[in-house]
Amino acid sequence: MSRSLAVVSAVLTAATATSCSAGTKDNEPAVTQSDLVSSLPAAKERVEEIRWNLTSGEPDTLDPANAASYAGGQVVRNLCDSLLTLTPDYKIKPHLARFEQVSPTKLVLTLRSDAKFWDGTPVTAEDVAYTMQRAANPDYVSSYLFASVSSVKVTGSNEVTVSFREPDALFTSELAAVVVVQKAFAEKAGEKLGTPSGGLMCSGPFKLDKWTSGHSIVMSRNDSHWNKGARPFARKVTFSFLAEGAAVTQALDAGEIDGSYELPASTVPSLRSSKAGRLTFGISPQILGMSVASRTGALASDDLRAALERIIDRKALAEVVFHGAASPLYTSTPPSTWPAEQKAAYEKAYKAFEAERSYDPDAARKLVKKAGYKNTDIVLAIAAGDQTQSRTAQLIQQQAALVGLRIKIRTMQPLVYAQASYDASKREGIDLLLATSFSVAPDPLESIGFNFLPKQVYNYTDYNDKNVTRLITEARATFDVAQRSQKIIEAQEIFERSETQIPLVALNTTTFLNNRLTGAVTSFAYWSMPQMAFVGAPGK
């Protein structure tokens, strides 16, 4: 999502468990401070306000069914409760519900009885079923997660049953990405849900106070939240939207902003030596790559797309542009997503792509010549104000010129750039979109499905291979990790050859937190939990 969102697969067994019963009683909170093994030292005291920056800019929406961007997703996870949740080390835990996989094609969710929306009304099974049915609508980014679902029905006072057309080993772990909205409010808000004027009605640890377009989003502590072990330390959190690296660095170093996730690499050298706070690198499934936005024009040639793989010195990119906060990447799913017990099989397949895609200008020149390239501009889109993307694009442009390719860089305003990730009309005239992507579920199938199955939101080129579709579908229906991995590797051998996704580097989650605060989750799991609830004062 954000483009897409798989997490550390050592916990893949959690996604294939037949049931999840820990922490299911109403007096047993889901994720508490004791779970924060991948965070800075736990907070001990409350604070009046936290000033947090969204480095990707202002969210395009807070509608949970479409909040797949870094900014929108992060804010929503503080406002709305998910059905299940992840700990910072990516273990799945109950949250609003516990689950039981009654059979390969039936999942039963049992809802907590003490959860309430901000207006004091209870969270009901009807709200849960409505949320899931809405998220399954093909108009929303979230619909892919429900590809195998045949029905979602209320089957008891606190019970929802999900039935599947075929087994779906991915679905349960995806419930960490499904947050519940109030049915009555959502129906009344209609298309305005999650906008500055439409608002939200959720049950999370923070309440949405005000969204001032172009300026900030303010949320306040929900003192009635059911999870007493994770009630926020901050009375108020104000999100700002600074996107330009130098401005973010200055504001953090001066203490004008308390912290930020996903800091651009350009900020790393200065913030490493800042006395105002701490810079951390955390485990992450994120990647930076170029998505082929259209296979018309110059990029209709398979050979030309293959040449793009060979023009990038990925090691230099990781060291020079990212200052060590990234590592070279040669497939569209990073090694951090491999199931631990299948690492050897994935690594063998990966090394073949590493050899084929290593930096080799001579090989690239031959491919360019074979493609019959006619000196046409290849338009590469980036986000305006993102210095890291700008430097990366310039490096790509320079290295492409060495083999006879003309890359034209087009900057897009952050909001339009974010919309381009899921709205084809915003990609008109673009050949390549430089973007980061990530996964939520502890399984590489999530990002693969979004990118390579027909009619999926991030499949920009309408890639459609019947064998890939069959293998991905079979893998998703396979609960055995070894068998699933073999199907994924077999599919990878086909879809990677399409060169429609050109991976560059695997990223760390780069976080800065002011010294007056502690408790921040520093792995990418922050995106799947109410991360701001855990940030507070260190105490004496």
Buried (B, 14 or more C-beta within 10 A) or exposed (E): BBBBBBBBBBBBBBBBBEBBEEBBEEEEBBBBBEBBEBBBEBBBEEBEEBBBBBBBBBBBBBBBBBBBBBBBBBBBBBBBBBBBBBBBBBBBBBBBBBBBBBEBBEBBBBBBEEBBBBEEBBBBBEBBBBBBBBBBEEEBBBBBBBBBBEEBEBBEEBBBBBBBEEBBBBBBBBBBBBBBBBBBBBEEBEEEBBBBEBBBBBBBBBBBEEBEEEEBBBBBBBEEBBBEBBBBBBEBBBBBBBBBBBBBBBBBBEBBBBBBBBBBBBBBEBBEEBEBBBBBBBBBBBBBBBBBBBBEBBBEBBBBBBBBBBBBBBEEBBBEBBBEBBBBBBBBBBBBBBBEBBBEBBEEBBEEBBEBBBBBBEBBBBBBEBBEBEEBEBBBBBBBBBBBBBBBBBBBBEBBEEBEBBBEBBBBEBBBBBBBBBEEEBBEEBBBBBBBBBBBBBBBBBBBBBBBBEEBBBBBBEBEBEEBBEBBBBBBBBBEBEEBBBBBBBBBBEBBBBBBBBBBBBBBBBBBBBEBBBBBBBBBBBBBBBBBBBBBBBEE
